[in-house]
Amino acid sequence: MRKSILFISIYFSLFLIVSVPLILNIRINELSNKISDLDNEIFILKREEMLINLKHNQKYSISSIEKLANNNSYQRLEISQKINELEIPYKLKNQEKENIAILGFGR
């Protein structure tokens, strides 16, 4: 009787020692496969995003807008800046008439 209990316990312990790592490896492989699938999906989505950005940039670039304007007979307006006579900021208009004294020193 004792021998049978001993053999059964040894058999059971060996079974656990062998089966638990196998089960864990199977679970790890399943998770690894799921991660690989997700990586592939992310790669495909990133590629689609890059293609969409490229199409958008090509469609709305300055050269394509100019071509579109020429096709629809729009004319580009020339913008020119007029140079006004600019005054120095904070310059006194009546500087020649008044003598300004700061702390007793003046001009």
C-alpha positions as CSV (number, residue, x, y, z in Angstrom):
1,M,0.0,0.0,0.0
2,R,2.7,2.4,0.9
3,K,4.6,1.7,-2.3
4,S,1.5,2.4,-4.4
5,I,1.0,5.7,-2.6
6,L,4.6,6.6,-3.1
7,F,4.5,5.7,-6.8
8,I,1.3,7.6,-7.3
9,S,2.7,10.7,-5.6
10,I,6.0,10.4,-7.7
11,Y,3.9,10.0,-10.9
12,F,1.7,13.0,-10.0
13,S,4.7,15.2,-9.2
14,L,6.5,14.2,-12.4
15,F,3.3,14.9,-14.3
16,L,3.1,18.4,-12.8
17,I,6.8,19.1,-13.3
18,V,6.4,18.3,-17.0
19,S,2.9,19.6,-17.8
20,V,3.0,23.0,-16.0
21,P,5.9,24.4,-18.1
22,L,4.3,23.0,-21.3
23,I,1.0,24.7,-20.5
24,L,2.8,28.0,-19.7
25,N,4.8,27.8,-23.0
26,I,1.6,27.2,-24.9
27,R,0.0,30.3,-23.3
28,I,3.1,32.4,-24.0
29,N,3.1,31.3,-27.6
30,E,-0.6,32.2,-28.0
31,L,0.1,35.7,-26.5
32,S,3.2,36.1,-28.8
33,N,1.1,35.3,-31.8
34,K,-1.5,37.8,-30.8
35,I,1.2,40.4,-30.3
36,S,2.6,39.6,-33.8
37,D,-0.9,40.0,-35.3
38,L,-1.3,43.4,-33.5
39,D,2.1,44.5,-34.8
40,N,1.1,43.6,-38.3
41,E,-2.2,45.5,-38.0
42,I,-0.3,48.6,-36.5
43,F,2.1,48.5,-39.4
44,I,-0.7,48.3,-42.0
45,L,-2.5,51.2,-40.3
46,K,0.6,53.3,-40.1
47,R,1.3,52.7,-43.8
48,E,-2.3,53.7,-44.7
49,E,-1.9,56.8,-42.5
50,M,1.3,57.8,-44.4
51,L,-0.4,57.2,-47.7
52,I,-3.3,59.4,-46.7
53,N,-0.9,62.2,-45.5
54,L,1.0,61.9,-48.8
55,K,-2.2,62.2,-50.8
56,H,-3.4,65.2,-48.7
57,N,0.0,66.9,-49.1
58,Q,-0.1,66.4,-52.9
59,K,-3.7,67.5,-53.2
60,Y,-3.3,70.7,-51.1
61,S,0.2,71.8,-51.9
62,I,0.9,75.3,-53.3
63,S,1.6,74.1,-56.8
64,S,-1.6,72.1,-57.0
65,I,-3.6,75.1,-55.7
66,E,-2.0,77.3,-58.4
67,K,-2.9,74.7,-61.1
68,L,-6.4,74.5,-59.8
69,A,-6.7,78.3,-59.8
70,N,-5.4,78.4,-63.4
71,N,-7.8,75.7,-64.5
72,N,-10.8,77.7,-63.0
73,S,-9.5,81.0,-64.5
74,Y,-8.6,82.7,-61.3
75,Q,-5.9,85.3,-61.3
76,R,-3.3,85.6,-58.6
77,L,-3.1,89.1,-57.2
78,E,0.3,90.8,-56.9
79,I,0.8,92.2,-53.4
80,S,3.2,95.1,-53.1
81,Q,4.0,97.0,-49.9
82,K,4.0,100.7,-50.0
83,I,6.9,102.3,-48.1
84,N,5.5,105.0,-46.0
85,E,7.5,107.7,-44.4
86,L,8.1,106.2,-41.0
87,E,9.0,108.2,-37.9
88,I,11.3,107.0,-35.2
89,P,9.2,105.7,-32.3
90,Y,9.0,107.9,-29.3
91,K,10.6,110.9,-31.0
92,L,9.5,114.2,-29.7
93,K,7.9,116.3,-32.4
94,N,8.9,119.6,-30.7
95,Q,12.3,118.4,-29.7
96,E,14.1,121.4,-31.2
97,K,12.0,123.9,-29.2
98,E,12.3,122.4,-25.7
99,N,15.4,121.7,-23.8
100,I,14.9,118.6,-21.7
101,A,16.8,118.4,-18.4
102,I,17.2,115.1,-16.6
103,L,18.7,115.3,-13.1
104,G,20.0,118.8,-13.9
105,F,21.8,117.8,-17.1
106,G,20.3,119.0,-20.4
107,R,21.3,119.6,-23.9
